[in-house]
Amino acid sequence: MHKIFGINEGGEYVHRKGAYLIPVKDDRIGIVRTPKGYFLLGGGIDNGETDTLCIMRECMEEIGYSVLIKKKICSAESYVKHPVIGYFHPIQTYYLGELVEQKQAPMESDHKLIWMDYDSIRGRMFLEMQNWALEQSWNSAGD
């Protein structure tokens, strides 16, 4: 399943692919709290990276954990006007998985891993597309 958020206004967009993990444990979802708000674990794909390598790197940087990626859930893209970048087009793919083991201290000190039940986090993610992805993952978690 794929969903598009926003409208392409025809500007010179900066396109950025990203990959994200939605870890579930004991009916709770692992997310990252930052000073800006709540986000899924993951980020932009570096040159030459696969989705899997991106998620592994980002989870190590953000929370210091190794991960197990189980299955692709969905993808989404958004057309937004970013205050710094300008016309921004993030394209994100989301995977269900697990956090395996904390291997190191997080490299990003403002990222805090928290576990929340779905009803507590539903609709509270910083990005609308990540709210949607979270809903898709929760609905497919039992599949």
C-alpha atoms as one frame of an Amber mdcrd trajectory, in Angstrom:
protein
   0.000   0.000   0.000   1.244   3.474  -0.884  -0.210   6.891  -0.053   0.630
  10.411  -1.216   0.262  13.376   1.144   0.138  16.982  -0.017   0.091  18.359
  -3.541   2.980  18.681  -5.964   3.037  22.422  -6.601   5.502  22.059  -9.476
   8.458  23.534  -7.609  12.037  22.295  -7.660  11.614  19.575  -5.046  14.421
  17.995  -3.066  13.618  14.274  -3.180  14.731  12.177  -0.187  14.133   8.448
   0.172  14.015   7.032   3.677  13.426   3.736   5.466  11.812   3.299   8.879
  11.303   0.550  11.430   8.170   0.077  13.491   9.193  -2.235  16.330   6.434
  -3.938  18.297   6.937  -5.644  21.660   4.245  -6.790  24.094   1.547  -4.765
  22.254   3.639  -1.598  22.481   5.389   0.322  19.722   8.933   1.652  19.948
   9.242   5.258  18.806  11.709   8.075  19.253  10.919  11.229  21.223  12.936
  14.292  20.217  12.567  17.965  21.113  10.467  18.336  17.920   8.093  15.458
  18.744   7.555  11.759  18.092   9.146   9.973  15.131   9.583   6.458  13.805
  13.065   4.932  13.970  14.964   5.467  10.744  15.831   8.201   8.325  17.204
   9.154   4.953  18.931   6.566   2.806  22.590   7.364   2.134  24.086   6.884
  -1.323  24.438   3.159  -2.056  22.407   2.014   0.966  19.512  -0.417   0.887
  16.441   0.083   3.071  17.779  -2.589   5.433  21.212  -0.999   5.780  19.640
   2.419   6.331  17.400   1.130   9.129  20.296  -0.718  10.763  22.517   2.386
  10.658  19.816   4.800  11.807  18.731   2.591  14.728  22.340   2.295  15.860
  22.819   6.082  15.627  19.481   7.032  17.208  19.151   4.466  20.001  22.208
   2.154  19.843  20.190  -0.995  19.019  20.647  -3.817  16.545  17.382  -4.707
  14.799  15.452  -7.485  13.104  13.445  -6.355  10.080  10.480  -8.655   9.490
   8.362  -7.321   6.646   7.516  -4.278   4.583   4.240  -2.692   5.660   3.683
   0.262   3.342   5.215   3.369   1.814   4.240   7.020   1.588   5.440  10.273
   0.122   4.672  13.859   0.925   4.957  17.187  -0.852   5.732  19.888   1.683
   7.285  23.326   1.970  10.133  22.909   4.449  11.324  26.052   6.316  14.983
  25.368   5.454  14.984  23.047   2.424  12.110  24.667   0.534  10.104  22.288
  -1.653  10.674  18.898  -0.030   9.524  15.470  -1.205  10.245  12.735   1.369
   9.539   9.203   0.144   9.409   6.779   3.060   9.140   2.984   3.289   8.053
   1.372   6.557   8.916  -2.049   7.977   7.647  -4.040  10.928  10.393  -5.477
  13.118  12.046  -5.835  16.492  14.788  -4.216  18.519  17.229  -7.026  19.286
  19.931  -5.714  21.599  21.416  -2.432  22.715  25.012  -2.504  21.452  26.148
   1.044  22.224  25.063   4.365  23.647  22.970   6.402  21.213  24.951   8.837
  19.061  22.043  11.287  18.913  21.640  12.445  22.497  18.318  14.199  21.872
  16.654  10.943  20.687  14.945   8.953  23.434  13.469   5.504  22.799  10.056
   5.102  24.379   7.494   2.312  24.217   3.844   3.322  23.902   0.625   1.469
  23.321  -1.032   2.262  20.021  -3.973   4.176  21.531  -1.550   6.506  23.356
   0.542   7.361  20.279  -2.142   7.242  17.563  -2.304  10.609  15.785   0.582
  12.106  17.805   3.514  11.519  15.429   5.213  14.678  14.155   4.627  13.707
  10.515   1.173  12.932   9.135   2.614  10.237   6.876   4.143   8.480   9.887
   0.784   8.561  11.693  -0.685   6.813   8.660   2.174   4.266   8.516   1.742
   3.514  12.205  -1.954   2.839  11.622  -1.126   0.519   8.707   1.411  -1.386
  10.787  -0.932  -1.748  13.732  -3.699  -3.051  11.484  -1.346  -5.608   9.896
   0.579  -6.638  13.041  -1.514  -9.763  13.450  -1.069 -10.903   9.838
